[in-house]
Amino acid sequence: MRTSEIDGEVTGVLLAGGRSSRMGGREKALLDIGGKPMLLHVLARMRPQVGRIVINANGDPARFSGYCLPVVPDSIEGYAGPLAGLHAGMAWARRETPEARFIASMPIDCPFLPLDLVARLKATLLAGNSRCAIAASQGERHPVAGLWRTELADALAETLQQNVLALHRFADTQGCAVADFAPVDLGGVSIDPFFNVNAPADLERARALFATETARG
């Protein structure tokens, strides 16, 4: 995969607002993969693709104090899910990066995100003159990995007020375009680029994949 150039029209929002219940409540962003937190793996892939980056996370923001990134909580209480995080990130972006026309949402638990994620999503969005674009791979859609026009802020707020919390439902109502991504090779193993670390077994697989890829390099 090629690395995209920084796109100043896009603000990145790392969605880390979940309870991490399948990880026993451990902060997924800070789990170690290859000697560094998963957050740093995601940042390494996303920094070259967007302008500024904000972390959406609930609880004490001090746990991210060493990363020099702003942290914003969900827009509503109760760990409402990625739609609430998307709304919080968009509100921050409209306030702090008014020059940005889009926000790119990214899951914090996908350490192998495509290096051309934002460029591909943006090309798909513009080609269809769509309001948003989401990623897909191997026949499955991944709405948490998406590109959203900042003009969707009001629609996001209205959706949350209607107690609709599912991000995929919001994407469907907005007629999101879909960009399909092929598997990537890591250490000779073909994997889904949106492989996510949800449970301890996923963490061990991610560590093994990273170790194999590092050994090959």
C-alpha positions as CSV (number, residue, x, y, z in Angstrom):
1,M,0.0,0.0,0.0
2,R,1.2,3.5,-0.8
3,T,1.3,6.2,1.9
4,S,-0.9,9.1,1.2
5,E,0.1,12.7,1.6
6,I,-1.2,14.8,4.5
7,D,-4.7,16.1,3.7
8,G,-5.3,19.4,5.5
9,E,-9.0,19.2,4.6
10,V,-9.4,16.2,6.9
11,T,-9.3,16.1,10.7
12,G,-8.7,12.6,12.2
13,V,-10.9,11.3,15.0
14,L,-9.6,8.2,16.9
15,L,-12.6,6.5,18.4
16,A,-11.5,5.1,21.8
17,G,-14.7,5.6,23.8
18,G,-15.8,2.1,24.4
19,R,-15.9,0.1,27.7
20,S,-13.4,-2.5,26.4
21,S,-15.5,-5.1,28.2
22,R,-14.1,-8.1,26.3
23,M,-10.6,-7.0,27.4
24,G,-11.6,-7.0,31.0
25,G,-11.9,-3.2,31.0
26,R,-8.3,-2.7,30.0
27,E,-7.7,0.4,27.9
28,K,-7.3,-1.0,24.4
29,A,-5.4,2.0,23.1
30,L,-2.6,1.4,25.6
31,L,-2.2,-2.4,25.1
32,D,1.3,-3.4,24.1
33,I,2.0,-4.6,20.6
34,G,5.6,-5.1,19.7
35,G,6.9,-2.9,22.6
36,K,4.6,0.1,22.1
37,P,1.0,0.9,22.7
38,M,-1.6,0.1,20.0
39,L,-2.4,3.8,19.9
40,L,1.1,4.5,18.5
41,H,0.6,1.9,15.7
42,V,-2.7,3.6,14.7
43,L,-1.1,7.0,14.9
44,A,1.9,5.9,12.7
45,R,-0.6,4.9,10.0
46,M,-2.9,7.9,10.3
47,R,-0.6,10.9,10.9
48,P,0.6,11.0,7.3
49,Q,-3.0,11.0,6.0
50,V,-4.8,13.8,7.9
51,G,-4.2,17.3,9.3
52,R,-4.9,17.4,13.1
53,I,-5.9,14.4,15.2
54,V,-8.2,14.2,18.2
55,I,-8.9,11.2,20.5
56,N,-12.4,10.5,21.5
57,A,-12.3,8.8,24.9
58,N,-14.3,8.7,28.1
59,G,-13.0,8.7,31.6
60,D,-9.9,10.4,32.8
61,P,-8.1,12.0,29.8
62,A,-4.8,12.1,31.8
63,R,-4.0,8.5,30.6
64,F,-3.4,10.0,27.2
65,S,-1.3,13.0,28.5
66,G,1.9,11.7,27.0
67,Y,0.7,11.8,23.4
68,C,0.2,15.5,23.0
69,L,-3.2,15.1,21.5
70,P,-6.5,16.7,22.5
71,V,-9.0,14.3,24.1
72,V,-12.8,14.8,23.9
73,P,-15.5,12.6,25.6
74,D,-18.6,11.3,24.0
75,S,-21.3,13.9,23.4
76,I,-23.7,12.0,25.6
77,E,-23.2,10.0,28.8
78,G,-23.4,6.2,29.2
79,Y,-20.8,4.9,26.7
80,A,-23.3,5.4,23.9
81,G,-21.0,4.1,21.2
82,P,-19.1,5.3,18.1
83,L,-21.9,7.5,16.8
84,A,-21.7,9.7,20.0
85,G,-17.9,9.7,19.6
86,L,-18.2,10.8,16.0
87,H,-20.5,13.6,17.0
88,A,-18.1,14.7,19.7
89,G,-15.1,14.6,17.3
90,M,-17.0,16.5,14.7
91,A,-18.0,19.2,17.2
92,W,-14.3,19.6,18.2
93,A,-13.2,19.7,14.5
94,R,-15.7,22.4,13.6
95,R,-14.5,24.5,16.5
96,E,-10.8,23.8,16.4
97,T,-10.1,23.1,12.7
98,P,-12.7,25.2,10.9
99,E,-10.7,24.8,7.6
100,A,-11.4,21.1,7.6
101,R,-14.2,20.0,5.3
102,F,-14.2,16.4,6.5
103,I,-13.4,14.3,9.5
104,A,-12.0,10.8,9.2
105,S,-13.1,8.4,11.9
106,M,-10.8,5.5,12.8
107,P,-11.1,2.7,15.3
108,I,-8.4,2.7,18.0
109,D,-8.3,-1.1,17.9
110,C,-7.2,-1.6,14.3
111,P,-3.4,-1.5,14.3
112,F,-3.1,-2.5,10.6
113,L,-5.3,0.2,9.0
114,P,-4.6,0.9,5.3
115,L,-2.0,3.6,4.6
116,D,-4.2,5.0,1.8
117,L,-7.5,4.8,3.9
118,V,-8.3,8.5,3.8
119,A,-7.3,9.1,0.1
120,R,-9.4,6.1,-1.0
121,L,-12.4,7.2,1.1
122,K,-12.2,10.7,-0.1
123,A,-11.9,9.7,-3.8
124,T,-15.0,7.4,-3.4
125,L,-16.9,10.2,-1.6
126,L,-16.1,12.8,-4.2
127,A,-16.8,10.5,-7.2
128,G,-20.3,9.9,-5.9
129,N,-20.8,13.4,-4.6
130,S,-21.7,11.7,-1.3
131,R,-22.0,13.1,2.2
132,C,-19.8,10.3,3.6
133,A,-17.9,7.2,2.7
134,I,-17.2,4.1,4.7
135,A,-14.7,1.3,4.3
136,A,-15.5,-2.3,3.5
137,S,-13.4,-5.5,3.2
138,Q,-14.1,-9.1,2.5
139,G,-17.8,-8.5,2.1
140,E,-18.2,-6.6,5.4
141,R,-18.7,-2.9,6.0
142,H,-16.8,-1.0,8.6
143,P,-18.6,2.2,9.3
144,V,-16.3,3.2,12.1
145,A,-13.6,3.7,9.4
146,G,-15.2,6.5,7.5
147,L,-15.0,9.9,6.0
148,W,-17.7,12.4,6.9
149,R,-18.5,15.9,5.6
150,T,-18.5,18.3,8.6
151,E,-21.9,19.6,7.4
152,L,-23.3,16.4,8.8
153,A,-23.0,17.8,12.4
154,D,-26.7,18.8,12.6
155,A,-27.8,15.5,11.2
156,L,-25.6,13.6,13.7
157,A,-27.1,15.6,16.6
158,E,-30.7,15.0,15.4
159,T,-30.0,11.3,15.1
160,L,-28.7,11.1,18.7
161,Q,-31.7,13.0,19.9
162,Q,-33.9,10.4,18.4
163,N,-32.0,7.8,20.5
164,V,-30.5,6.2,17.4
165,L,-27.0,5.1,18.5
166,A,-25.9,2.7,15.8
167,L,-23.3,4.2,13.4
168,H,-24.2,1.9,10.6
169,R,-27.8,3.1,10.7
170,F,-26.7,6.7,10.5
171,A,-24.4,5.8,7.5
172,D,-27.3,4.1,5.8
173,T,-29.6,7.1,6.2
174,Q,-27.0,9.4,4.7
175,G,-26.5,7.2,1.7
176,C,-22.8,6.6,2.4
177,A,-20.6,5.5,-0.4
178,V,-18.5,2.4,0.2
179,A,-14.8,1.9,-0.6
180,D,-13.6,-1.7,-0.7
181,F,-10.2,-2.6,0.5
182,A,-8.3,-5.8,-0.3
183,P,-6.5,-8.0,2.2
184,V,-2.9,-7.0,3.1
185,D,0.2,-9.1,3.5
186,L,1.8,-9.2,6.9
187,G,4.6,-11.5,7.5
188,G,3.5,-13.7,4.6
189,V,0.0,-13.9,6.0
190,S,-3.0,-12.3,4.2
191,I,-5.2,-10.5,6.7
192,D,-8.1,-8.1,6.7
193,P,-6.7,-4.5,7.1
194,F,-9.6,-3.8,9.5
195,F,-8.7,-6.7,11.8
196,N,-9.6,-5.4,15.2
197,V,-8.3,-6.3,18.7
198,N,-11.5,-7.0,20.6
199,A,-10.5,-9.9,22.9
200,P,-7.3,-11.3,24.4
201,A,-6.9,-13.8,21.5
202,D,-7.0,-11.0,19.0
203,L,-4.3,-9.2,20.9
204,E,-2.1,-12.3,20.8
205,R,-2.7,-12.6,17.1
206,A,-1.8,-9.0,16.5
207,R,1.4,-9.4,18.4
208,A,2.3,-12.4,16.4
209,L,1.6,-10.7,13.1
210,F,3.6,-7.7,14.1
211,A,6.6,-9.9,15.2
212,T,6.5,-11.8,12.0
213,E,6.4,-8.7,9.9
214,T,9.2,-7.1,11.9
215,A,11.4,-10.2,11.4
216,R,10.8,-10.1,7.7
217,G,11.7,-6.4,7.5
